[in-house]
Amino acid sequence: MKRVNLTFLIGAAVISLATPGCNKLLDEQPRATYDPSYFQTERGVSGGLTALYAHLRYIYGNAYYYNTTLTGTDEVTYGQSADENFLAMDYSGRAALNATNSRADALWVAAFPNINTASGIIENATAVGTISPALIAEAKFFRAFDYFLLVQTFGGVPLDLGAGELKFNNNPVRTSVRNTVPEVYTKAIFPDLLQAINDLPANGRVTGGVTKTAARLHLAKAYLTYAWWLENPNNIPTYPATPRTDPDGHNAQWYYQKAYDVAADAIDNPGLFRLQPTYYDVNVATNDRNSEMLLYADHTEASEQYNGGSLTFGSGGAPDNFAGWMLTWNYTAIRSNGVSSVQREAVQPLGRPWVRMAPTIGAIENTFADKTNDSRYDGTFTTVYRGNWLKTGTGVTAATLNNANGLPITPGNAVLTFLDAEPATPINYGSGGGASGVGAGTLPGRADYVVGPRGISRIVYPGLWKLGPYRTDNGTGLGQPNAGSTRPFNIAKFSELYFVAAEAAVKGATPRSGKTARELINVIRARAGKWRFDNNGNVVKNQDNSAAMVAATPATIDINYILAERSREYFGEGYRWFDLVRTQKWNELAGTYSIGGVNYGDHTPQTVTRTIMPYHYLRPIPQVQLDRMDVSADVKATYQNPNYQ
């Protein structure tokens, strides 16, 4: 087949695979490009659909795109080892975001080839005669999915890739015209998702396959986001410039109600999906691909081909799942009597440290203020680092090591602990790296080094346990901690339906019986109060604090409370920038933050002010796109979002 070089970054996604060990797999047959005749065969439709799932790995788990969804929010700032890609996203004066250093390019480059592949299936699959509407609905879902990500990130984007709006294109294109935000929603996202809901099955065609419930969640989110866009409470500019009016004549309130109704319908008609019994169950690696997961970018340790990357060494690029490295500090620098007592290991509390991103003190102290009743702090962070120096391959043979206060520890004991709260007795941090090597302190009688919440810094902070790696082939050794994670990267969860419906209700949607905003949020909060395992204590904990959690919910909840609950539920998963931009709360909630410095021993919180301008609510169009367009400089300038030219 003739290879087509599509200058407008359109074409076919690389094909990859779904879950190993299930009875229905997606068949991987890589291809460079497609033409219409390919999609007029069963093999072509199957290959195209597989590509739609595979493209998720070039977005989700890609650490540079992950950075764009979190750095610069109230959840995350840059870490000690951050490069310009991370510094620019923080808006704190270290680097200015532009079309070259914005890693939102990872989304642009991955999404448009996938959109074109989806359009090829949608246009041509009926010619086969044996392709069910449900299969075409999968393509419609993914085309809408990508357009929804794009319109939230960049504003209006092209619906015409060279052959007409929403048409499959296989010719080189060196020009492009952006549609407006209302056009993207009303011509592409809403129609495709409505059809997907109608034609998709309640139960997925394959393990991890899209379903009616997944389509309902994304339609409800799209309605909710578009309603906010129409309302525009803080007068944020849009681009391409267009009136904030709906082509179909509906107002924001109409869309808030639609968001509520679609989300409520999904909750009432869940198919095989359900909430997990505890928050720990949602995120523990041994329970991956559970019934709460509506969509994920899959990986496997069973095969490098099907994993999409090496099983022994991470490339630091897509399609590896290496997002979890970014919020992992260099715990291997901890010293117990001069020995590295916590070695790099391929287990969920540890993994590969890159120190590119760090949680803010506000997230630790305020977002997760209740660390006693609410299990979500324990189910999000690694706060206790335990000795593993006797694992095969470390070369260390001492059965015990002297640690804090000269007290002995054995493998499995706590070497360093991030405390839940500042202790009554002040922590003795000493100076510099100290005996711990990382500037951690001591408390009388404790054998573990400690760091208080006010003492976290850009170089020493609680790690992100929920995204940590998991392997079954470690044996008695450290496994493959340098490889990309072979866990799926979760994209959409059944739990979010409760948040979408609650947010719509707060914005004025008429609720159904038993589903007021407070009642919906309390379903999630009640679950958060149920413990079955103390993750950082490493012990079974059968405790039900759900009554206390429900009682603590305000009688009337507002958008800020919804956003705080969303952060507790989805911290570090890539939701936050979208949440703050949608609700236009970014500057209000993330305009300042506190954290310690970049050196070991820096335990004095520094308050940092961000400069978040209205135009920052859109990311710049990637320079790679502009470079490949054969148009005049003034046309390129108008193609770019304002203030990024």
C-alpha positions as CSV (number, residue, x, y, z in Angstrom):
1,M,0.0,0.0,0.0
2,K,1.2,3.5,-0.8
3,R,2.6,5.3,2.3
4,V,0.9,8.7,2.8
5,N,2.7,11.4,4.7
6,L,0.0,13.6,6.2
7,T,1.4,17.0,7.0
8,F,-1.5,17.9,9.1
9,L,-0.6,15.2,11.5
10,I,-3.4,12.9,10.5
11,G,-3.3,9.3,9.6
12,A,-3.5,6.0,11.5
13,A,-2.6,5.3,15.1
14,V,-0.2,2.5,15.9
15,I,-2.1,-0.7,16.8
16,S,-1.6,-2.4,20.1
17,L,-3.4,-4.7,22.5
18,A,-5.7,-5.0,25.4
19,T,-5.7,-7.1,28.5
20,P,-3.6,-10.3,28.8
21,G,-5.2,-13.4,30.3
22,C,-8.8,-12.5,29.3
23,N,-10.8,-14.6,27.0
24,K,-11.3,-11.9,24.4
25,L,-8.3,-10.0,23.1
26,L,-7.7,-7.3,20.6
27,D,-5.5,-8.6,17.8
28,E,-2.4,-6.6,17.1
29,Q,-1.3,-6.1,13.5
30,P,0.7,-2.9,13.1
31,R,0.1,-0.7,10.0
32,A,1.6,2.6,8.9
33,T,-1.4,4.1,7.1
34,Y,-5.0,3.3,6.0
35,D,-7.0,4.0,2.9
36,P,-10.8,3.7,2.5
37,S,-10.8,0.2,1.0
38,Y,-9.0,-1.1,4.1
39,F,-12.0,-0.1,6.2
40,Q,-14.3,-1.9,3.9
41,T,-13.2,-5.3,5.1
42,E,-13.8,-7.0,8.4
43,R,-10.0,-7.2,9.0
44,G,-9.7,-3.5,8.3
45,V,-12.5,-2.6,10.8
46,S,-11.0,-4.8,13.4
47,G,-7.5,-3.4,12.9
48,G,-8.8,0.2,13.0
49,L,-10.8,-0.4,16.2
50,T,-7.7,-1.9,17.8
51,A,-5.8,1.2,16.9
52,L,-8.4,3.3,18.6
53,Y,-7.7,1.6,21.9
54,A,-4.0,1.5,21.4
55,H,-3.7,5.3,20.9
56,L,-4.8,5.8,24.5
57,R,-1.3,4.8,25.6
58,Y,0.3,7.7,23.7
59,I,-1.8,10.1,25.9
60,Y,-2.4,8.3,29.2
61,G,0.7,7.2,31.0
62,N,2.8,9.6,28.9
63,A,4.5,11.6,31.7
64,Y,4.8,14.8,29.7
65,Y,1.1,15.0,28.9
66,Y,0.4,13.9,32.5
67,N,2.4,17.0,33.6
68,T,0.1,19.3,31.7
69,T,-2.9,18.0,33.6
70,L,-1.5,18.5,37.1
71,T,1.5,20.8,37.3
72,G,0.4,24.4,38.1
73,T,-2.7,23.3,40.0
74,D,-3.4,23.2,43.7
75,E,-2.4,19.6,43.7
76,V,1.1,19.7,42.1
77,T,4.1,21.9,41.5
78,Y,7.4,21.2,39.9
79,G,9.9,18.9,41.7
80,Q,13.7,19.3,42.2
81,S,14.7,17.6,38.9
82,A,12.1,19.4,36.8
83,D,13.1,20.5,33.3
84,E,11.5,23.3,31.2
85,N,8.6,21.1,30.3
86,F,7.5,21.1,34.0
87,L,8.7,24.5,35.0
88,A,6.7,26.2,32.3
89,M,3.5,24.5,33.4
90,D,3.8,25.8,36.9
91,Y,3.3,29.5,36.0
92,S,5.5,30.5,38.8
93,G,8.1,32.5,36.8
94,R,10.7,29.8,36.1
95,A,9.8,29.5,32.4
96,A,7.1,30.9,30.1
97,L,4.7,28.5,28.5
98,N,4.9,28.6,24.7
99,A,4.1,26.5,21.6
100,T,7.4,24.7,21.8
101,N,7.6,23.7,25.5
102,S,3.9,23.0,26.1
103,R,3.6,19.2,26.3
104,A,0.0,19.4,25.4
105,D,1.5,18.6,22.0
106,A,1.3,14.9,23.1
107,L,-2.5,15.1,22.9
108,W,-2.6,17.0,19.6
109,V,-0.3,14.6,17.9
110,A,-2.0,11.5,19.2
111,A,-5.6,12.6,18.8
112,F,-5.9,13.7,15.2
113,P,-4.6,10.4,13.7
114,N,-7.0,8.6,15.9
115,I,-9.9,10.9,14.8
116,N,-9.1,10.2,11.2
117,T,-9.0,6.4,11.8
118,A,-12.3,6.6,13.6
119,S,-13.8,8.6,10.6
120,G,-12.5,5.9,8.2
121,I,-14.3,3.2,10.1
122,I,-17.5,5.3,10.5
123,E,-17.6,6.1,6.7
124,N,-16.7,2.7,5.3
125,A,-17.6,-0.1,7.7
126,T,-21.2,-0.3,6.5
127,A,-19.9,-1.4,3.1
128,V,-18.7,-4.7,4.6
129,G,-22.3,-5.7,5.3
130,T,-21.4,-7.8,8.4
131,I,-20.3,-4.9,10.7
132,S,-22.7,-4.3,13.6
133,P,-23.7,-0.8,14.6
134,A,-22.1,-1.5,18.0
135,L,-18.7,-1.7,16.3
136,I,-19.2,1.5,14.5
137,A,-20.4,3.0,17.8
138,E,-16.9,2.3,19.3
139,A,-15.4,4.4,16.6
140,K,-17.9,7.2,17.3
141,F,-17.1,7.0,21.0
142,F,-13.4,7.5,20.4
143,R,-13.8,10.3,17.8
144,A,-15.9,12.2,20.4
145,F,-13.5,11.3,23.2
146,D,-10.6,12.8,21.4
147,Y,-12.5,15.9,20.3
148,F,-13.6,16.4,23.9
149,L,-10.0,16.4,25.1
150,L,-8.9,18.7,22.3
151,V,-11.7,21.3,22.8
152,Q,-11.1,21.5,26.5
153,T,-7.4,21.9,26.0
154,F,-7.0,24.2,22.9
155,G,-10.5,25.7,22.3
156,G,-12.0,25.3,18.8
157,V,-10.1,22.7,16.7
158,P,-10.5,21.5,13.1
159,L,-13.4,19.2,12.1
160,D,-12.1,19.2,8.5
161,L,-8.8,17.3,8.2
162,G,-8.7,17.8,4.5
163,A,-11.7,16.0,3.0
164,G,-14.6,17.8,4.6
165,E,-16.0,18.0,8.2
166,L,-15.7,14.7,10.0
167,K,-14.6,13.0,6.8
168,F,-11.8,10.4,6.5
169,N,-8.8,11.9,4.8
170,N,-5.9,10.1,3.1
171,N,-4.3,13.0,1.2
172,P,-1.5,15.2,2.3
173,V,-2.8,18.4,3.7
174,R,-0.8,21.6,4.4
175,T,-3.6,23.9,5.5
176,S,-6.1,23.9,8.3
177,V,-9.0,25.9,9.6
178,R,-10.2,25.7,13.2
179,N,-13.9,25.4,14.0
180,T,-15.4,27.2,17.0
181,V,-16.0,25.6,20.4
182,P,-19.8,25.3,19.9
183,E,-19.3,23.7,16.5
184,V,-17.0,21.1,17.9
185,Y,-19.5,20.2,20.6
186,T,-22.7,20.3,18.6
187,K,-21.4,18.8,15.3
188,A,-19.0,16.2,16.6
189,I,-19.0,15.4,20.4
190,F,-22.7,15.4,21.2
191,P,-24.0,13.5,18.1
192,D,-21.3,10.9,18.2
193,L,-21.8,10.2,21.9
194,L,-25.6,10.1,21.6
195,Q,-25.3,7.5,18.8
196,A,-22.7,5.6,20.8
197,I,-25.1,5.4,23.8
198,N,-27.8,4.1,21.5
199,D,-25.7,1.4,19.8
200,L,-23.0,0.3,22.3
201,P,-23.7,-2.7,24.5
202,A,-24.1,-2.6,28.3
203,N,-21.2,-5.0,28.5
204,G,-18.0,-4.5,26.6
205,R,-17.2,-6.5,23.5
206,V,-13.7,-7.2,24.9
207,T,-12.2,-6.8,28.3
208,G,-11.7,-3.0,28.7
209,G,-14.0,-2.3,25.7
210,V,-16.1,0.8,25.6
211,T,-19.7,0.5,26.8
212,K,-23.0,2.4,27.0
213,T,-22.0,3.4,30.6
214,A,-18.6,4.8,29.4
215,A,-20.4,6.8,26.7
216,R,-22.9,8.2,29.1
217,L,-20.2,9.4,31.5
218,H,-18.4,11.2,28.7
219,L,-21.6,12.7,27.3
220,A,-22.6,13.9,30.8
221,K,-19.1,15.4,31.2
222,A,-19.3,17.1,27.8
223,Y,-22.7,18.6,28.6
224,L,-21.4,19.8,32.0
225,T,-18.3,21.3,30.5
226,Y,-20.2,23.0,27.7
227,A,-22.7,24.4,30.1
228,W,-19.9,26.1,32.1
229,W,-18.5,27.4,28.8
230,L,-21.8,28.9,27.9
231,E,-22.2,30.5,31.3
232,N,-18.6,31.8,31.4
233,P,-18.9,33.2,35.0
234,N,-15.4,34.9,34.9
235,N,-15.4,36.2,31.3
236,I,-12.6,33.9,30.2
237,P,-11.9,34.5,26.4
238,T,-12.4,31.7,23.9
239,Y,-10.8,31.1,20.6
240,P,-11.5,31.1,17.7
241,A,-13.5,34.1,18.9
242,T,-17.3,33.4,18.9
243,P,-20.4,34.4,20.9
244,R,-21.1,32.2,23.9
245,T,-24.3,31.1,22.4
246,D,-25.5,27.6,21.5
247,P,-26.4,26.9,17.8
248,D,-29.4,24.9,18.9
249,G,-30.7,27.7,21.0
250,H,-30.2,26.1,24.4
251,N,-28.8,27.9,27.5
252,A,-26.4,26.8,30.1
253,Q,-29.1,25.6,32.4
254,W,-30.5,23.3,29.8
255,Y,-27.1,21.6,29.5
256,Y,-26.6,21.4,33.2
257,Q,-29.9,19.5,33.4
258,K,-28.9,17.2,30.5
259,A,-25.6,16.5,32.3
260,Y,-27.4,15.5,35.5
261,D,-30.0,13.4,33.7
262,V,-27.4,11.4,31.6
263,A,-25.2,10.8,34.7
264,A,-28.2,9.7,36.8
265,D,-29.3,7.4,34.0
266,A,-25.9,5.8,34.0
267,I,-25.9,5.3,37.8
268,D,-29.4,3.7,37.6
269,N,-28.4,1.5,34.6
270,P,-24.8,0.5,35.4
271,G,-24.5,-2.8,33.5
272,L,-21.6,-4.7,35.0
273,F,-20.0,-1.6,36.6
274,R,-20.2,-0.7,40.3
275,L,-18.3,1.1,43.0
276,Q,-15.6,-0.9,44.7
277,P,-16.3,-1.5,48.5
278,T,-13.3,0.5,49.7
279,Y,-11.1,3.2,48.2
280,Y,-8.1,0.9,48.7
281,D,-9.8,-1.6,46.4
282,V,-10.0,1.0,43.7
283,N,-6.3,1.6,43.5
284,V,-4.4,-1.5,44.8
285,A,-2.6,-3.0,41.9
286,T,-3.7,-6.6,42.7
287,N,-7.2,-5.4,41.8
288,D,-6.5,-3.6,38.5
289,R,-9.2,-3.6,35.8
290,N,-11.9,-3.8,38.5
291,S,-15.6,-3.1,38.0
292,E,-15.2,0.6,38.7
293,M,-13.0,1.1,35.7
294,L,-14.9,2.3,32.6
295,L,-11.9,2.9,30.4
296,Y,-8.1,2.5,30.7
297,A,-5.0,2.5,28.6
298,D,-3.8,-1.1,29.1
299,H,-0.4,-2.7,29.5
300,T,0.9,-6.1,30.4
301,E,4.0,-7.8,31.8
302,A,3.3,-10.9,29.7
303,S,4.6,-9.6,26.4
304,E,6.7,-6.7,25.2
305,Q,4.7,-6.6,22.0
306,Y,1.4,-6.4,23.7
307,N,2.7,-4.1,26.4
308,G,3.9,-1.6,23.9
309,G,7.3,-1.1,25.5
310,S,10.3,-2.9,27.1
311,L,9.6,-5.0,30.2
312,T,13.1,-4.3,31.6
313,F,13.9,-0.6,30.9
314,G,11.6,2.4,30.5
315,S,12.2,4.6,27.5
316,G,10.9,7.7,29.2
317,G,8.5,8.1,26.3
318,A,5.1,6.9,25.0
319,P,3.7,4.4,24.7
320,D,5.4,3.4,28.0
321,N,3.3,4.0,31.2
322,F,5.8,6.2,33.1
323,A,3.6,8.9,34.5
324,G,4.0,7.5,38.0
325,W,7.7,8.2,38.0
326,M,7.1,12.0,38.0
327,L,5.8,12.2,41.6
328,T,8.3,9.7,43.0
329,W,11.2,11.3,44.9
330,N,14.6,9.7,45.2
331,Y,14.0,7.6,48.3
332,T,17.1,5.5,47.5
333,A,19.2,8.4,48.9
334,I,17.9,7.5,52.4
335,R,20.8,6.2,54.6
336,S,20.7,4.0,57.6
337,N,24.2,4.0,59.2
338,G,25.6,4.9,55.8
339,V,23.7,2.2,53.9
340,S,21.0,2.7,51.3
341,S,18.3,0.9,53.2
342,V,15.4,1.5,50.7
343,Q,16.4,0.2,47.3
344,R,14.6,0.9,44.1
345,E,12.1,-1.8,43.7
346,A,9.2,-2.7,41.3
347,V,6.5,-2.6,44.0
348,Q,3.6,-0.2,44.3
349,P,5.0,1.9,47.2
350,L,8.3,2.5,45.4
351,G,9.1,2.4,41.7
352,R,11.4,4.6,39.6
353,P,12.2,8.1,40.9
354,W,12.3,11.1,38.6
355,V,11.5,13.9,41.0
356,R,9.9,16.1,38.2
357,M,6.7,16.9,40.2
358,A,5.8,17.3,43.9
359,P,2.6,17.6,45.9
360,T,2.0,21.0,47.5
361,I,1.8,21.4,51.2
362,G,-1.8,22.6,50.8
363,A,-2.8,19.3,49.2
364,I,-1.3,17.3,52.1
365,E,-2.6,19.5,54.9
366,N,-5.8,20.9,53.6
367,T,-7.2,18.7,50.8
368,F,-6.5,15.6,52.9
369,A,-7.1,17.3,56.3
370,D,-9.0,14.3,57.7
371,K,-6.5,11.4,57.6
372,T,-8.3,9.5,60.4
373,N,-11.8,8.8,59.1
374,D,-11.1,9.3,55.4
375,S,-9.1,6.5,53.8
376,R,-8.2,8.4,50.7
377,Y,-5.0,9.9,51.9
378,D,-3.7,6.5,52.9
379,G,-5.0,5.1,49.6
380,T,-3.2,7.8,47.6
381,F,0.3,8.3,49.0
382,T,3.3,6.3,50.1
383,T,4.1,7.9,53.5
384,V,6.1,5.1,55.0
385,Y,9.3,3.8,53.4
386,R,10.3,0.4,54.6
387,G,13.7,-1.3,54.5
388,N,14.4,-3.8,51.7
389,W,18.2,-4.0,51.7
390,L,18.3,-7.7,51.9
391,K,16.6,-8.3,48.6
392,T,18.5,-10.3,46.0
393,G,20.8,-8.0,44.1
394,T,21.4,-5.2,46.6
395,G,24.8,-6.6,47.8
396,V,23.9,-5.6,51.4
397,T,24.0,-8.5,53.9
398,A,23.6,-6.9,57.4
399,A,20.6,-8.3,59.2
400,T,20.0,-5.1,61.1
401,L,21.0,-1.4,60.5
402,N,21.1,1.5,62.9
403,N,18.7,4.2,61.9
404,A,17.2,7.3,63.6
405,N,18.5,7.9,67.2
406,G,21.0,5.0,66.6
407,L,18.1,2.5,67.0
408,P,18.2,-0.8,65.1
409,I,15.8,-1.7,62.3
410,T,15.3,-4.9,60.3
411,P,14.0,-5.4,56.8
412,G,10.3,-4.4,56.5
413,N,10.6,-1.8,59.4
414,A,9.8,1.8,58.7
415,V,13.0,3.7,57.7
416,L,11.4,7.1,57.0
417,T,7.8,8.2,57.7
418,F,5.9,11.3,56.5
419,L,3.8,12.2,59.5
420,D,0.0,12.8,59.2
421,A,0.3,16.0,61.3
422,E,3.0,18.1,62.9
423,P,3.8,16.5,66.3
424,A,3.6,18.2,69.7
425,T,7.3,17.6,70.2
426,P,9.2,19.5,67.5
427,I,11.0,17.4,65.0
428,N,14.8,17.7,65.2
429,Y,15.8,18.1,61.6
430,G,19.4,19.1,62.1
431,S,21.0,20.6,59.0
432,G,21.6,19.6,55.4
433,G,21.2,15.9,54.5
434,G,22.1,14.8,58.0
435,A,22.4,11.2,59.1
436,S,19.4,10.2,57.0
437,G,21.1,11.6,53.9
438,V,17.9,13.3,52.9
439,G,17.4,15.9,55.6
440,A,14.7,13.9,57.5
441,G,14.4,14.5,61.3
442,T,14.1,12.5,64.5
443,L,11.7,12.3,67.3
444,P,12.6,10.8,70.7
445,G,12.3,7.0,71.0
446,R,11.6,6.5,67.3
447,A,13.8,4.3,65.1
448,D,12.4,5.8,61.9
449,Y,13.3,9.2,60.5
450,V,10.4,11.6,60.1
451,V,9.2,14.5,58.1
452,G,6.1,16.6,59.1
453,P,3.6,18.0,56.6
454,R,5.1,21.4,56.9
455,G,8.5,20.0,56.1
456,I,7.9,18.5,52.7
457,S,9.9,20.1,49.9
458,R,10.5,19.8,46.1
459,I,13.0,17.1,46.8
460,V,11.5,15.1,49.7
461,Y,7.8,14.4,49.8
462,P,5.2,11.5,50.0
463,G,5.2,9.4,46.9
464,L,2.1,8.7,44.8
465,W,1.3,5.1,45.8
466,K,-1.8,4.8,43.6
467,L,0.2,4.9,40.4
468,G,3.1,2.8,41.6
469,P,4.2,-0.3,39.6
470,Y,3.3,-3.9,40.2
471,R,5.0,-7.0,38.8
472,T,4.4,-10.7,39.6
473,D,7.9,-11.6,38.4
474,N,10.1,-10.0,41.1
475,G,10.8,-13.2,42.9
476,T,13.1,-12.6,45.8
477,G,14.7,-9.6,44.2
478,L,13.9,-6.0,43.3
479,G,12.3,-6.9,39.9
480,Q,12.4,-4.4,37.1
481,P,11.9,-1.0,38.7
482,N,13.4,0.9,35.7
483,A,10.7,-0.4,33.3
484,G,7.6,1.5,32.5
485,S,4.6,0.3,34.6
486,T,2.9,-2.7,33.2
487,R,-0.3,-1.7,35.0
488,P,-3.2,-0.1,33.1
489,F,-3.5,3.7,33.4
490,N,-7.1,4.4,34.5
491,I,-9.0,7.0,32.4
492,A,-12.6,6.9,33.4
493,K,-14.3,5.5,36.6
494,F,-17.9,4.8,37.5
495,S,-17.5,6.9,40.6
496,E,-17.2,10.1,38.5
497,L,-20.9,9.8,37.5
498,Y,-21.8,10.8,41.1
499,F,-19.5,13.8,40.9
500,V,-20.9,15.0,37.5
501,A,-24.5,14.7,38.6
502,A,-23.7,16.4,41.9
503,E,-21.9,19.3,40.2
504,A,-24.8,19.7,37.8
505,A,-27.2,19.8,40.7
506,V,-25.2,22.4,42.5
507,K,-25.4,24.4,39.2
508,G,-29.2,24.3,39.3
509,A,-30.2,21.0,37.7
510,T,-33.4,19.6,39.2
511,P,-32.4,16.4,41.1
512,R,-34.2,13.1,41.3
513,S,-35.4,11.5,44.5
514,G,-32.4,10.2,46.5
515,K,-29.9,12.0,44.2
516,T,-29.4,15.5,45.5
517,A,-25.9,16.9,45.3
518,R,-25.3,16.1,49.0
519,E,-26.7,12.5,48.7
520,L,-24.6,11.8,45.6
521,I,-21.4,13.1,47.2
522,N,-22.2,11.2,50.4
523,V,-22.2,7.9,48.5
524,I,-18.6,8.6,47.7
525,R,-17.7,9.9,51.1
526,A,-19.3,6.9,52.9
527,R,-17.2,4.6,50.8
528,A,-14.1,6.7,51.6
529,G,-14.8,6.0,55.3
530,K,-14.6,2.3,54.9
531,W,-11.2,0.7,55.5
532,R,-10.1,-2.9,55.0
533,F,-6.3,-2.3,55.0
534,D,-4.0,0.3,56.4
535,N,-1.7,0.8,53.5
536,N,1.1,2.7,55.1
537,G,0.7,0.8,58.4
538,N,0.9,-2.4,56.3
539,V,-1.8,-4.1,58.4
540,V,-5.3,-5.2,58.0
541,K,-7.8,-2.6,59.3
542,N,-11.4,-3.4,59.4
543,Q,-13.0,-0.1,60.3
544,D,-16.1,1.7,59.1
545,N,-16.1,5.5,59.5
546,S,-18.8,6.1,56.9
547,A,-21.2,7.6,59.4
548,A,-18.7,10.2,60.6
549,M,-17.8,11.0,57.0
550,V,-21.5,11.5,56.0
551,A,-22.1,13.6,59.2
552,A,-19.2,15.9,58.3
553,T,-20.6,16.7,54.9
554,P,-22.0,20.3,54.9
555,A,-25.8,20.6,54.7
556,T,-25.4,22.7,51.5
557,I,-22.4,22.0,49.3
558,D,-21.0,24.4,46.7
559,I,-18.6,24.1,43.8
560,N,-15.5,24.5,45.9
561,Y,-16.6,21.6,48.0
562,I,-17.3,19.5,44.9
563,L,-13.8,20.4,43.7
564,A,-12.2,19.5,47.0
565,E,-13.9,16.1,47.0
566,R,-12.8,15.5,43.4
567,S,-9.3,16.2,44.4
568,R,-9.5,13.8,47.4
569,E,-10.9,11.1,45.1
570,Y,-8.7,11.6,42.0
571,F,-5.6,13.2,43.3
572,G,-2.7,12.7,40.9
573,E,-4.7,11.0,38.2
574,G,-4.8,13.9,35.7
575,Y,-8.2,15.4,36.4
576,R,-7.3,18.6,38.2
577,W,-6.4,21.1,35.4
578,F,-9.5,20.2,33.5
579,D,-11.6,20.6,36.7
580,L,-10.1,24.0,37.5
581,V,-10.4,25.3,33.9
582,R,-14.0,24.0,33.5
583,T,-15.2,25.8,36.6
584,Q,-13.0,28.8,36.1
585,K,-11.6,28.3,39.6
586,W,-7.9,27.9,38.6
587,N,-6.5,31.2,39.7
588,E,-8.7,31.3,42.9
589,L,-7.7,27.8,44.1
590,A,-4.2,27.5,42.7
591,G,-2.9,31.1,42.4
592,T,-0.6,30.5,45.4
593,Y,0.9,27.4,47.0
594,S,3.5,26.5,49.7
595,I,6.4,24.0,49.6
596,G,10.0,23.7,50.8
597,G,13.0,24.2,48.6
598,V,15.1,22.1,46.3
599,N,17.9,21.0,48.7
600,Y,18.0,18.3,51.4
601,G,17.2,19.9,54.7
602,D,14.9,22.6,53.2
603,H,12.0,22.4,55.6
604,T,10.8,26.0,55.6
605,P,7.7,26.4,53.5
606,Q,8.0,29.0,50.8
607,T,4.8,30.7,49.5
608,V,4.9,31.0,45.7
609,T,2.6,33.1,43.6
610,R,1.6,32.0,40.2
611,T,0.7,34.3,37.3
612,I,-2.4,32.7,35.7
613,M,-3.8,34.9,33.0
614,P,-7.2,34.4,31.3
615,Y,-5.5,33.3,28.1
616,H,-3.8,30.5,29.9
617,Y,-7.1,28.7,30.1
618,L,-6.2,27.5,26.6
619,R,-2.9,25.7,25.8
620,P,-0.9,26.9,22.8
621,I,-1.3,25.1,19.5
622,P,1.9,23.0,19.2
623,Q,4.7,24.4,17.2
624,V,5.0,21.1,15.3
625,Q,1.6,21.7,13.9
626,L,2.4,25.3,12.8
627,D,5.7,24.2,11.3
628,R,4.0,21.7,9.0
629,M,1.4,24.1,7.7
630,D,2.2,25.7,4.3
631,V,0.5,29.0,4.9
632,S,1.6,32.6,5.4
633,A,2.9,33.9,8.7
634,D,-0.2,35.9,9.4
635,V,-2.4,32.9,8.9
636,K,-0.3,30.9,11.3
637,A,-0.5,33.7,13.8
638,T,-4.3,33.7,13.7
639,Y,-4.3,29.9,13.9
640,Q,-2.4,30.1,17.2
641,N,-4.2,30.9,20.4
642,P,-3.9,34.5,21.5
643,N,-0.8,35.6,23.4
644,Y,1.2,32.6,22.4
645,Q,2.2,34.0,19.0
